[in-house]
Amino acid sequence: MEDHFARLAIPRRPWLDVEQLKQRFYELSTEVHPDQSKNDTLKSKAVLEQEFAEVNAAHQCLSNTKTRVRHLIELELGQAPKNVQSIPTKMTDWFMEIGAICRKVDAFLTKKEQQDSPMLQAALMVEGMALHDEVVESHQKLQTELAKIDDSLKALNSDWERLDGVIDGRAAILPLDKLDAIGQRLSFWVKWSAEIGERSSRLMF
């Protein structure tokens, strides 16, 4: 199983400083970039290309909070975490609210596309602007929830710090159930944020 943390030579953590991670990626990618090959032998270039691909894959995984959490759980358990099956009870109201807004926007866009009259299209512009404000407000609320997820992950870092260097029995000590619950909530926040963001963009045209 590929360990992206080890590939970048950084300790396993639920939360990572994105700027520090970016700097680490820059340093390693510069070292293993195929252009650094001292000669033109196929073997040396192939090795560097493989290492560069590994470093790039590690950075892509760890710089994304959702994939980083899933990868960390997979490493600690030795297997992939379970897929999210249902919306947590505490998020049901959010599901209803986001769904209602998305349906509202979709209905408006359909009406707008079917309208040929320039005068009526102008009238719809006012409605569209008001709807856009509503969508932006919901998107901002989602970003607040995502920030809370970030704080929750940062709070878990100390649990991993205490086990730096420990190899055996980690899964029984680490709060993996808590991390998995955070990861499940994160999956929905990310999904809903993308849906709202996409509709916000469509309302701008």
C-alpha positions in Angstrom: 0.0 0.0 0.0 1.4 3.3 -1.1 2.1 5.7 1.9 1.9 9.2 0.5 3.0 10.7 3.9 6.2 8.6 3.8 6.8 9.5 0.1 6.9 13.2 1.0 8.8 12.4 4.2 6.3 14.0 6.5 4.6 12.5 9.6 1.1 11.2 9.4 -1.4 13.8 10.4 -5.2 14.4 9.9 -4.5 18.1 9.4 -1.6 19.5 7.4 -0.5 23.1 6.7 -1.2 23.5 3.0 1.7 26.0 2.4 4.2 23.8 4.2 3.0 20.8 2.2 3.3 22.8 -1.0 6.9 23.8 -0.1 7.8 20.2 0.6 6.3 19.1 -2.8 8.3 21.8 -4.6 11.6 20.7 -3.0 11.1 17.0 -3.8 9.6 17.5 -7.2 12.7 19.7 -8.1 15.0 16.9 -6.9 13.3 14.1 -8.9 12.2 16.1 -12.0 13.1 14.1 -15.2 15.0 17.2 -16.5 17.4 16.7 -13.6 18.8 13.5 -15.3 22.6 13.8 -15.7 22.5 11.7 -18.8 20.1 10.6 -21.4 20.0 6.9 -20.6 16.5 5.4 -20.6 16.9 3.9 -17.2 17.8 7.1 -15.4 15.0 9.1 -17.0 12.5 6.3 -16.3 13.5 6.2 -12.7 13.1 9.9 -12.3 9.8 9.9 -14.2 8.4 7.3 -11.8 9.6 9.1 -8.7 8.2 12.4 -10.0 4.9 10.7 -10.6 4.9 9.3 -7.1 5.7 12.7 -5.5 3.0 14.4 -7.6 0.4 11.7 -6.6 1.3 12.1 -3.0 0.9 15.8 -3.1 -2.4 15.7 -4.9 -3.8 13.2 -2.3 -2.5 15.0 0.8 -3.4 18.5 -0.3 -7.0 17.5 -0.6 -8.6 17.2 2.9 -11.1 14.6 1.8 -8.6 12.3 0.1 -6.0 12.8 2.9 -8.4 11.7 5.6 -9.4 8.7 3.6 -5.8 7.8 2.9 -4.8 8.2 6.6 -7.6 5.9 7.7 -6.6 3.3 5.1 -3.0 3.4 6.2 -3.8 2.9 9.9 -6.4 0.2 9.3 -4.5 -1.5 6.5 -7.7 -1.4 4.3 -9.9 1.1 2.7 -12.5 2.8 5.0 -16.1 2.2 4.4 -18.0 4.3 1.9 -20.4 6.8 3.1 -23.9 5.2 2.9 -26.3 7.6 4.5 -26.5 11.2 5.6 -25.8 11.7 9.3 -28.9 12.6 11.3 -27.5 16.0 12.3 -27.1 16.9 8.6 -30.6 16.1 7.5 -31.7 19.7 7.7 -28.8 20.7 5.6 -29.7 18.1 3.0 -33.2 19.4 2.8 -32.0 23.0 2.5 -29.4 22.4 -0.1 -31.8 20.3 -2.1 -34.5 23.0 -2.0 -32.1 25.7 -3.2 -30.7 23.5 -6.0 -34.2 22.7 -7.3 -35.1 26.4 -7.1 -32.1 27.3 -9.2 -32.7 24.6 -11.7 -36.3 25.6 -12.2 -35.3 29.2 -12.7 -32.6 28.3 -15.2 -35.0 26.2 -17.2 -37.5 29.1 -17.2 -34.8 31.5 -18.3 -33.6 29.3 -21.2 -37.1 28.9 -22.5 -37.8 32.6 -22.5 -37.3 34.3 -25.9 -38.7 37.8 -25.1 -35.9 40.3 -24.3 -38.2 42.2 -22.1 -39.1 39.2 -20.0 -35.5 38.1 -19.9 -34.6 41.5 -18.4 -37.3 41.0 -15.8 -35.9 37.6 -14.9 -32.5 39.2 -14.3 -33.8 40.7 -11.1 -35.1 37.4 -9.9 -31.9 35.8 -10.9 -29.8 38.3 -8.9 -31.9 37.7 -5.8 -31.6 33.9 -6.2 -27.8 34.3 -6.7 -27.6 36.2 -3.4 -29.4 33.3 -1.7 -27.1 30.8 -3.3 -24.0 32.7 -2.2 -25.3 32.9 1.3 -25.7 29.1 1.4 -22.3 28.6 -0.1 -20.7 30.8 2.6 -22.5 28.8 5.3 -21.1 25.6 3.8 -17.6 27.1 3.8 -18.0 27.9 7.5 -18.8 24.2 8.1 -15.8 23.1 6.1 -13.7 25.4 8.3 -15.1 23.7 11.4 -14.0 20.4 9.9 -10.5 21.8 9.5 -10.4 22.8 13.1 -11.6 19.3 14.2 -8.9 17.7 12.2 -6.3 20.0 13.6 -7.4 19.0 17.1 -6.7 15.4 16.3 -3.1 16.0 15.3 -1.9 15.5 18.9 -3.2 11.9 18.9 -1.0 11.1 16.0 2.0 13.1 17.4 2.0 10.9 20.5 2.4 7.8 18.3 5.3 9.1 16.1 7.7 6.2 15.8 5.2 3.7 17.1 4.5 0.9 14.6 2.5 -1.8 16.4 -1.0 -1.4 17.8 -1.7 2.0 16.4 -5.2 1.3 15.1 -6.3 0.3 18.6 -5.1 3.6 20.1 -5.8 6.2 17.5 -9.3 7.8 17.4 -10.1 6.3 14.0 -13.8 6.1 14.5 -13.9 9.8 15.3 -11.7 10.6 12.2 -14.0 8.4 10.0 -17.1 10.3 11.3 -15.4 13.6 10.4 -14.5 12.2 7.0 -18.1 11.3 6.4 -19.4 14.7 7.2 -16.6 16.2 5.1 -17.7 14.2 2.1 -21.2 15.7 2.2 -19.9 19.2 2.9 -17.6 19.0 -0.1 -20.3 17.5 -2.4 -22.9 20.1 -1.4 -20.5 22.9 -1.7 -19.6 21.8 -5.2 -23.3 21.6 -6.2 -24.0 25.1 -4.8 -20.9 26.5 -6.4 -21.8 25.1 -9.8 -25.2 26.6 -9.7 -23.8 29.9 -8.5 -21.6 30.0 -11.6 -24.6 29.2 -13.9 -26.6 32.0 -12.5 -23.9 34.5 -13.4 -24.5 34.0 -17.2 
